[in-house]
Amino acid sequence: MQQWNGESSTLSQLASQAFLRQCAAMKNGENASVLDRLLEPITRCLNPESAKALAELRADAVAQARIDELAEKANEGRLTAEERREYETYVHVGNLIAILQAKARLHLKAAGAA
């Protein structure tokens, strides 16, 4: 199994929360439409095998340990400016991956493979 973000991981939780906030903020449809247009070429490339691989993507142990370390420091208010930028990058990437994984799961559901 490939790795990026586990369902119980801190990054996954942050990404899910941020994704839900982003979805709520995009109720007007303008931002959602742009995001959908940007991601549509990726979605069109999915077949059941690639969609399953994307849906199962998880962080490796080293990356997850670093994310967890930064999350703990963030919760305690101890991040340096450099660590904050690093952590924010992980959160943004995690958001994008979460969106792509949601699209992959929808693709699998539509194909009857979920």
N, C-alpha and C positions, 0 to 999 in steps of 0.2 A: 504494500500500500504506500502511495506517495504521502508526503507529509507537508502540512503547512499550519493549519489551525485546528486543534481538537475541540470537540463540542464543549468540553468543560474547561478549556483553557481561558486564561485571562484575556488574551487577544480576541478570541472568538466572542466572548461575552461583550467586550468593548465594541467590537465590530457590529455585533447584532444590535446593541443599544444605539450605536451611532447610525446604523442603517435604518432603524425604525424612526429615529429623529429626522433623518434625511428624508425618508418617505413622507413623514408628516409635513415637513417643510415644503415638499414638492407637490402638495395638493393642487396647486394652480396648474400643474401639468407642463409648464414651460421647461423647467430643469429636468424633469423626468423624460420628456420627449428628447431633449438633447442627449442625455445619458443613454437612452434606448438606441438612438441613432448611432452613437459612438460604439456601443457594444454589439449592435446587430450583426456586423460582419463576423464577430467571434461566435455568436449564437448560431449563425447559419453554418458554421464549420463543425458543429457538434454532431457526432453520431452516438449511438448508445455507449460504445466503448469509451470514447473521449469524455462524454458527459459523466459517466460513472467515475472515471479517473479524476475529473475536476471536482465532482461532488465529494470525493473521498480525500482530497488533498489536505495534508496536515503538516504542521511545523515539525522539523526534526528536533531531537532532544536538545541540541546545543542552542538553536534559535529560540525554542520555547523557554529554555532556562534564562536566556538573556531578556526576553520579553517579560517573564515573570519577575525578574530582578528589577527591571525598570518600572514595572507596574507597582511593585511594593514601595519603591522609592518615591514614585509619584504620589501614592496614597499617603505617604508620610511627609510629603512636601520637601523631599531631599534631592530632587533632580538638579543637576547642573544644567546650564543652558544647552550644552552639547547633548547631554542625555535627553533633555526634553525634545530637541529636534529629532534625535534618533527614535525616541518612543512615538512621537507624532507620526513619523514616517511609517513605523510598523502599524499604527492604528489606521492610517490612510490606506496602506496596502491591504491590510486586513479587511477594510470596508469594501474595497474593490473586489477582493477575492470572495467575500461573502455574497456580493451581488452576483458575481459570475457563478458561484455555487448554487445560488437560488435559481438562476436561469438554467443551469445544468439539471437540477432536480425537476424543474418544470418540463424540460425537454424529455427527461426520462419518464415522467408521469404521462405526458402526451403520447409517448411511444409505447406506453404500457409496460415499461421495464422497471418501474419503481415499486 
